Amino acid sequence: MQLRQIATTQNIPDRYLEQVVATLRRGGIVKSQRGAKGGYLLAREPWKITVFEILECLEGLDIQVKNLSHEEEVNPKTIDGFAISEIWQEATQAANSVLHKYSLQDLCDQRDQRRQIDIMYYI
């Protein structure tokens, strides 16, 4: 699709969408196609792109779980800090597990299922 089409259908400002798509292109999530029928398309099949990959690309953060035993990690100075660090690591692992579990195709399928549920008939 062309950026104008996406911006219009999704009600997203053009300039913001340009930045998002450029980031996704650099991250290998989408690719551009030039020409009369040019625009942007997914670089891979939607079931091969995880939500984790998209967030990692857009956020630009290293959200991988880190092993606390490595020397380069932040060492808590107190027992309380260590306990909080362990809980935070467990929460991060759980979140990352969920984000790796779902693909872009899963999101589309869930959206389509909800659209079917939301259909109401009026007489």
C-alpha positions, 0 to 999 in steps of 0.5 A: 500500500502507499503511505497516503492510503495507510495514513488515510485509512488508519487516521495517522499523520503522514509525517509520523507514518513516514518515520514509523515505516522508515524504521520498519524498513530498516528493521527488515519488517517491511520493504518498499516497491517503486513504480506506478503500483509502488508502496510498502509491503511486508518483507516476510509472511505475516505469520513469520513476523512476531510482535516482539520483532516489531516492538524491538524494531520500533522501540529501538531498545534491547528488550532481551532478557539478560542473565544476572550472573554476568559481570557486565550486569548491574549488581544490586547493592542490597538484598532488597535490590536483588529481590526486586531485580529477580522479580523484574527479570521474571516479569521481563521473561514473561512479557517477552515470552508472550510477545514472541508467541504472537505473530502479525498474522495472529493479530490480524486474525484476532481483529477479524474475529472481533469484527465478526462478534461486533456485527449487529443487525438492526431491524 
